[in-house]
Amino acid sequence: MPDVNMQVELAGVTLKNPVVVASGTFGFGREYSQFYDLGELGGICAKGLTLHPRKGNPAPRIAETPMGILNSVGLENPGVDAFIKEELPFLRTFDTKMIANISGNTPEEYGVMCEKLSAAGVDMIEVNISCPNVKAGGLAYGTRPELAAEVTETAKNHAGGVPVMVKLSPNVTDITEIAKAVEGAGADALSLINTIRGMRIDVNTRRPVLKMNTGGLSGPAVLPVAVRMVWEVAQAVKLPILGMGGVSKGEDAAQLMLAGASAVAVGTALFADPFAPLAVRDGLADIAARQGLPAVSELTGGVMPW
């Protein structure tokens, strides 16, 4: 690897390199640990957690697309308590930062999970606000600034000093409005983008390919949307950004960093190549070296407008 300083800072947390794995694509790391030392990663964002165990949605809940996948897995997970007891000790055996991702139906659920996870010693909590708020008739927290701010404030008040990173949904008219709202509510960082809602139909059966009809689109198709939204949000707020959406090689990650991201997450690419995050890391190092940068962090915000 070129002689480039790969360390980056994300909300006061030092990552050994800017590449983490995205929630929902890495499970709890056990399968991938058979391929390489997970300590090679800048961080691990574990599978999304809910307060209680969830079975998720009925199958079929994954469908390929020409440039990615649609998923409607439905947050299948063992619950936050089981994660703390059974999975976190395993993940802590690796020299990398541990990010817990949480989803809730009420602000109170987010608060309880933040208390549990901060006490368990995670390095950061990623708050998924793409979830339905049962008190608001099922409206997703991430679609309304006041709802996003409410859950952010609750999470911050119960996180015990652990940095809170809010994951923004792209399924909104203006993502900067949501970003400003959660910044005002005390968020320490932002991650974006979450998946884009999509649908596929089997023309022979005339049925949707997914049992739940629609799902979240991820993979290379969403990269230009992610780059645009990271760029817009970076200009609108002062919070550090974890950029994600369609990253499969170093150049993809470099685009997100130039747009304003401090670090990047690799997700769907893992399903085709478990070594993708390491390839992205090495690709970023090569790009920084070719451009004569002593540190990869100098890519952040370096886009040159026309």
C-alpha positions as CSV (number, residue, x, y, z in Angstrom):
1,M,0.0,0.0,0.0
2,P,1.3,3.5,-0.8
3,D,2.8,5.6,2.0
4,V,-0.4,7.6,2.7
5,N,-1.9,8.3,6.1
6,M,-5.2,6.5,6.0
7,Q,-6.6,7.6,9.4
8,V,-9.8,9.7,9.4
9,E,-12.0,11.3,12.1
10,L,-15.7,10.7,12.2
11,A,-17.5,12.6,15.0
12,G,-14.4,12.4,17.3
13,V,-13.9,8.7,16.6
14,T,-10.6,7.8,14.9
15,L,-10.9,5.2,12.1
16,K,-7.7,3.5,11.0
17,N,-9.0,3.9,7.4
18,P,-12.1,5.5,6.0
19,V,-13.8,2.3,4.9
20,V,-16.5,0.7,7.0
21,V,-19.1,-1.9,6.1
22,A,-22.7,-0.8,5.9
23,S,-25.5,-2.0,8.2
24,G,-27.6,-4.8,6.8
25,T,-25.0,-6.2,4.4
26,F,-22.4,-7.6,6.9
27,G,-24.6,-9.4,9.4
28,F,-22.6,-9.5,12.6
29,G,-19.3,-10.2,10.8
30,R,-19.0,-13.9,11.6
31,E,-19.3,-15.1,8.0
32,Y,-16.9,-12.5,6.7
33,S,-14.3,-13.2,9.4
34,Q,-13.6,-16.5,7.6
35,F,-12.2,-14.5,4.7
36,Y,-9.9,-12.0,6.5
37,D,-9.1,-10.2,9.8
38,L,-12.0,-7.8,10.4
39,G,-9.5,-5.5,12.0
40,E,-8.5,-4.5,8.5
41,L,-11.7,-2.5,8.3
42,G,-12.0,1.1,9.5
43,G,-15.2,0.1,11.2
44,I,-18.1,-2.3,11.3
45,C,-21.7,-1.2,11.2
46,A,-23.6,-4.2,12.4
47,K,-27.0,-5.4,11.2
48,G,-29.9,-3.1,12.2
49,L,-31.2,-3.8,15.7
50,T,-34.7,-3.3,17.2
51,L,-35.7,-3.4,20.8
52,H,-37.2,-6.8,20.5
53,P,-36.4,-9.7,18.1
54,R,-37.9,-9.5,14.6
55,K,-38.5,-12.2,12.0
56,G,-38.6,-9.7,9.1
57,N,-40.8,-9.8,6.0
58,P,-41.9,-13.0,4.2
59,A,-40.0,-14.2,1.1
60,P,-39.2,-13.4,-1.6
61,R,-37.5,-10.4,-0.1
62,I,-34.4,-10.0,-2.3
63,A,-34.4,-9.3,-6.0
64,E,-31.6,-8.6,-8.4
65,T,-31.7,-5.6,-10.7
66,P,-29.4,-4.8,-13.6
67,M,-27.2,-2.6,-11.4
68,G,-27.9,-3.6,-7.8
69,I,-30.6,-5.3,-5.7
70,L,-34.0,-4.6,-4.2
71,N,-34.5,-5.7,-0.6
72,S,-37.5,-5.8,1.7
73,V,-35.8,-7.9,4.5
74,G,-37.7,-6.1,7.1
75,L,-35.1,-5.7,9.8
76,E,-34.8,-9.3,10.8
77,N,-32.6,-9.4,13.8
78,P,-32.3,-11.0,17.3
79,G,-32.9,-7.8,19.2
80,V,-30.6,-5.5,21.0
81,D,-30.2,-7.6,24.2
82,A,-29.1,-10.7,22.2
83,F,-26.7,-8.6,20.2
84,I,-25.0,-7.2,23.3
85,K,-24.8,-10.7,24.9
86,E,-23.9,-12.9,21.9
87,E,-22.5,-10.8,19.1
88,L,-20.8,-7.7,20.5
89,P,-18.2,-9.8,22.5
90,F,-17.2,-11.5,19.2
91,L,-16.9,-8.2,17.3
92,R,-14.8,-6.7,20.1
93,T,-12.1,-9.3,19.5
94,F,-11.2,-7.3,16.3
95,D,-9.2,-4.1,16.3
96,T,-11.8,-1.9,14.6
97,K,-14.5,0.5,15.6
98,M,-18.0,-0.9,16.4
99,I,-21.0,1.0,15.1
100,A,-24.5,-0.2,16.2
101,N,-27.5,0.6,14.0
102,I,-30.9,0.9,15.6
103,S,-34.5,1.2,14.4
104,G,-37.5,2.0,16.5
105,N,-41.3,2.5,16.3
106,T,-41.3,5.3,18.9
107,P,-38.8,7.8,20.3
108,E,-38.9,5.9,23.6
109,E,-37.7,2.7,21.9
110,Y,-34.7,4.6,20.4
111,G,-33.9,5.9,23.9
112,V,-33.9,2.5,25.5
113,M,-31.7,1.0,22.9
114,C,-29.2,3.9,23.1
115,E,-28.9,3.4,26.9
116,K,-28.3,-0.3,26.5
117,L,-25.7,0.1,23.7
118,S,-23.8,3.0,25.3
119,A,-23.5,0.9,28.5
120,A,-22.3,-2.0,26.4
121,G,-19.5,0.1,25.0
122,V,-20.1,0.6,21.3
123,D,-18.0,3.3,19.6
124,M,-20.9,4.9,17.8
125,I,-24.7,4.6,17.3
126,E,-26.2,4.9,13.9
127,V,-29.9,5.9,14.1
128,N,-32.0,4.7,11.2
129,I,-34.8,7.3,10.8
130,S,-36.3,5.5,7.7
131,C,-38.6,3.6,10.1
132,P,-42.4,4.1,10.5
133,N,-43.5,6.2,13.5
134,V,-46.5,4.3,14.9
135,K,-47.7,7.5,16.7
136,A,-47.7,9.4,13.4
137,G,-49.8,6.9,11.5
138,G,-46.8,5.0,10.1
139,L,-45.1,8.1,8.6
140,A,-41.3,7.5,8.4
141,Y,-39.3,9.7,10.8
142,G,-36.9,10.6,8.0
143,T,-39.5,12.2,5.9
144,R,-40.4,15.1,8.2
145,P,-37.9,17.5,9.8
146,E,-39.8,17.7,13.1
147,L,-40.0,13.9,13.4
148,A,-36.4,13.4,12.5
149,A,-35.4,16.0,15.1
150,E,-37.5,14.4,17.8
151,V,-35.9,11.0,17.5
152,T,-32.4,12.5,17.2
153,E,-32.9,14.5,20.4
154,T,-34.2,11.4,22.3
155,A,-31.2,9.3,21.1
156,K,-28.7,12.0,22.1
157,N,-30.3,12.3,25.5
158,H,-29.9,8.6,26.2
159,A,-26.6,7.8,24.4
160,G,-24.4,8.5,27.4
161,G,-21.8,10.5,25.4
162,V,-21.5,7.9,22.6
163,P,-21.6,9.8,19.3
164,V,-24.9,9.6,17.5
165,M,-24.9,9.4,13.7
166,V,-28.3,9.8,12.0
167,K,-28.9,7.8,8.8
168,L,-30.8,9.9,6.3
169,S,-33.4,8.6,3.8
170,P,-33.1,9.8,0.2
171,N,-36.9,9.3,-0.3
172,V,-37.6,13.0,0.4
173,T,-38.1,16.2,-1.6
174,D,-35.1,18.0,0.0
175,I,-32.6,16.0,2.1
176,T,-30.9,19.1,3.4
177,E,-34.1,20.0,5.4
178,I,-33.8,16.8,7.3
179,A,-30.0,17.2,7.7
180,K,-30.5,20.7,9.2
181,A,-33.2,19.4,11.5
182,V,-31.1,16.6,13.0
183,E,-28.1,18.9,13.3
184,G,-30.2,21.3,15.3
185,A,-31.3,18.4,17.5
186,G,-27.7,17.5,18.4
187,A,-26.6,14.8,16.0
188,D,-22.9,14.2,15.9
189,A,-22.7,12.9,12.4
190,L,-24.8,11.9,9.4
191,S,-24.8,8.8,7.2
192,L,-26.3,8.8,3.7
193,I,-27.8,7.6,1.7
194,N,-30.2,4.8,2.7
195,T,-31.9,2.8,0.0
196,I,-34.1,4.3,-2.7
197,R,-37.6,2.8,-3.0
198,G,-38.1,0.7,-6.1
199,M,-40.2,-2.1,-7.6
200,R,-39.9,-5.0,-10.1
201,I,-42.7,-6.9,-11.7
202,D,-42.6,-10.4,-13.2
203,V,-44.2,-9.9,-16.6
204,N,-45.2,-13.5,-16.9
205,T,-46.9,-13.9,-13.5
206,R,-47.8,-10.2,-13.4
207,R,-46.9,-10.2,-9.7
208,P,-44.3,-8.0,-8.0
209,V,-41.0,-9.8,-7.6
210,L,-41.0,-8.9,-3.9
211,K,-43.7,-10.3,-1.5
212,M,-44.0,-6.8,0.0
213,N,-44.3,-5.3,-3.5
214,T,-41.7,-2.6,-3.1
215,G,-38.2,-2.6,-1.6
216,G,-35.0,-0.6,-1.2
217,L,-32.7,-0.2,-4.2
218,S,-29.0,-0.4,-3.5
219,G,-25.9,-1.0,-5.5
220,P,-24.1,0.8,-8.4
221,A,-27.3,2.3,-9.8
222,V,-27.6,4.7,-6.7
223,L,-24.0,6.0,-6.7
224,P,-24.8,9.2,-8.6
225,V,-27.7,10.0,-6.3
226,A,-25.6,9.4,-3.3
227,V,-22.8,11.6,-4.5
228,R,-25.3,14.4,-5.3
229,M,-27.0,14.1,-1.9
230,V,-23.7,14.0,0.1
231,W,-22.5,17.1,-1.8
232,E,-25.8,19.0,-1.0
233,V,-25.8,18.0,2.6
234,A,-22.1,18.8,3.1
235,Q,-22.8,22.4,1.9
236,A,-25.9,22.7,4.2
237,V,-24.5,21.5,7.6
238,K,-21.3,21.3,9.5
239,L,-21.6,17.7,10.6
240,P,-19.2,15.0,9.4
241,I,-20.7,12.6,6.9
242,L,-20.4,8.8,6.3
243,G,-21.1,8.5,2.6
244,M,-22.6,5.4,1.1
245,G,-24.6,4.1,-1.8
246,G,-23.1,2.1,-4.7
247,V,-19.5,2.0,-3.5
248,S,-17.6,-1.0,-5.0
249,K,-14.2,0.5,-5.9
250,G,-11.8,3.2,-4.8
251,E,-13.0,5.7,-7.3
252,D,-16.6,5.4,-6.1
253,A,-15.4,6.1,-2.5
254,A,-13.2,9.0,-3.7
255,Q,-16.2,10.6,-5.4
256,L,-18.2,10.6,-2.1
257,M,-15.2,11.9,-0.1
258,L,-14.6,14.7,-2.7
259,A,-18.3,15.6,-2.3
260,G,-17.9,16.0,1.4
261,A,-17.8,12.6,3.2
262,S,-15.2,12.0,5.9
263,A,-15.5,8.2,5.5
264,V,-17.4,5.8,3.3
265,A,-19.4,2.6,3.7
266,V,-19.4,-0.5,1.4
267,G,-22.7,-2.5,1.3
268,T,-24.2,-4.3,-1.6
269,A,-20.8,-4.9,-3.2
270,L,-20.1,-7.3,-0.3
271,F,-22.6,-9.8,-1.7
272,A,-20.6,-10.2,-4.9
273,D,-17.1,-9.9,-3.3
274,P,-16.4,-10.2,0.4
275,F,-13.1,-8.5,-0.1
276,A,-14.7,-5.4,-1.6
277,P,-14.0,-3.1,1.4
278,L,-10.3,-3.9,1.3
279,A,-10.2,-3.2,-2.4
280,V,-11.9,0.1,-1.8
281,R,-9.4,1.0,0.9
282,D,-6.4,0.1,-1.3
283,G,-8.0,2.0,-4.2
284,L,-8.4,5.1,-2.1
285,A,-4.8,4.9,-1.0
286,D,-3.7,4.7,-4.6
287,I,-5.7,7.7,-5.7
288,A,-4.4,9.8,-2.8
289,A,-0.8,8.7,-3.6
290,R,-1.2,9.6,-7.3
291,Q,-2.5,13.0,-6.4
292,G,0.4,13.6,-4.0
293,L,-1.7,13.7,-0.9
294,P,0.0,12.8,2.4
295,A,-3.3,11.8,3.9
296,V,-6.5,10.3,2.5
297,S,-8.5,12.7,4.6
298,E,-7.4,15.5,2.3
299,L,-9.9,14.2,-0.3
300,T,-12.8,15.3,1.8
301,G,-14.6,18.2,0.4
302,G,-12.1,18.6,-2.4
303,V,-14.5,18.8,-5.3
304,M,-13.6,21.7,-7.7
305,P,-16.8,23.4,-8.9
306,W,-16.9,24.7,-12.4
